[in-house]
Amino acid sequence: EAGYKTAQSFTRAFYKETGIYPSYFLKRLKAGS
């Protein structure tokens, strides 16, 4: 946890900043593209 109370609030903040969802981002990261 990086200072977020819940995974949901992290997801919201991440999406707000990047325009993508963390799960999608991590999937792309693992795919190496």
Backbone as CSV, one residue per row, in Angstrom:
resi,resn,N_x,N_y,N_z,CA_x,CA_y,CA_z,C_x,C_y,C_z
1,GLU,0.830,-1.201,0.000,0.000,0.000,0.000,0.868,1.258,0.000
2,ALA,0.663,2.082,-0.982,1.467,3.301,-1.090,0.676,4.513,-0.623
3,GLY,0.227,4.475,0.616,-0.485,5.615,1.176,-1.956,5.671,0.806
4,TYR,-2.466,4.593,0.257,-3.886,4.544,-0.089,-4.606,3.583,0.843
5,LYS,-5.775,3.987,1.300,-6.523,3.174,2.261,-7.006,1.870,1.636
6,THR,-7.450,1.968,0.400,-7.970,0.780,-0.262,-7.444,0.691,-1.683
7,ALA,-7.508,-0.500,-2.231,-7.104,-0.683,-3.622,-7.991,0.149,-4.542
8,GLN,-9.254,0.312,-4.144,-10.207,1.059,-4.965,-9.812,2.527,-5.091
9,SER,-9.407,3.117,-3.973,-9.018,4.528,-4.023,-7.726,4.698,-4.806
10,PHE,-6.824,3.704,-4.706,-5.598,3.738,-5.499,-5.933,3.675,-6.985
11,THR,-6.825,2.743,-7.329,-7.235,2.573,-8.725,-7.809,3.861,-9.282
12,ARG,-8.683,4.511,-8.493,-9.285,5.782,-8.912,-8.218,6.841,-9.140
13,ALA,-7.290,6.961,-8.195,-6.240,7.971,-8.298,-5.329,7.685,-9.488
14,PHE,-5.001,6.413,-9.672,-4.134,6.011,-10.778,-4.797,6.333,-12.111
15,TYR,-6.088,5.991,-12.216,-6.828,6.246,-13.449,-6.927,7.739,-13.733
16,LYS,-7.138,8.509,-12.688,-7.262,9.962,-12.825,-5.960,10.564,-13.357
17,GLU,-4.845,10.049,-12.878,-3.534,10.563,-13.273,-3.119,10.102,-14.666
18,THR,-3.367,8.832,-14.976,-2.803,8.239,-16.186,-3.814,8.001,-17.293
19,GLY,-5.093,7.912,-16.932,-6.122,7.633,-17.918,-6.274,6.150,-18.219
20,ILE,-5.499,5.311,-17.505,-5.639,3.867,-17.659,-5.773,3.215,-16.298
21,TYR,-6.287,1.984,-16.303,-6.446,1.276,-15.041,-5.193,0.479,-14.712
22,PRO,-4.839,0.406,-13.412,-3.631,-0.307,-12.987,-3.568,-1.738,-13.510
23,SER,-4.694,-2.441,-13.522,-4.706,-3.825,-13.985,-4.296,-3.908,-15.456
24,TYR,-4.788,-2.967,-16.264,-4.426,-2.912,-17.674,-2.948,-2.570,-17.825
25,PHE,-2.492,-1.601,-17.042,-1.102,-1.179,-17.063,-0.170,-2.338,-16.731
26,LEU,-0.508,-3.089,-15.682,0.311,-4.222,-15.269,0.294,-5.327,-16.314
27,LYS,-0.845,-5.518,-16.964,-0.948,-6.517,-18.021,-0.008,-6.167,-19.170
28,ARG,-0.008,-4.891,-19.555,0.871,-4.412,-20.621,2.332,-4.563,-20.211
29,LEU,2.612,-4.287,-18.938,3.959,-4.371,-18.414,4.475,-5.804,-18.512
30,LYS,3.643,-6.759,-18.107,4.015,-8.171,-18.155,4.174,-8.657,-19.587
31,ALA,3.368,-8.105,-20.489,3.441,-8.483,-21.896,4.713,-7.928,-22.547
32,GLY,5.304,-6.936,-21.909,6.560,-6.374,-22.384,6.392,-5.424,-23.556
33,SER,5.198,-4.830,-23.697,4.986,-3.895,-24.794,4.550,-2.537,-24.278
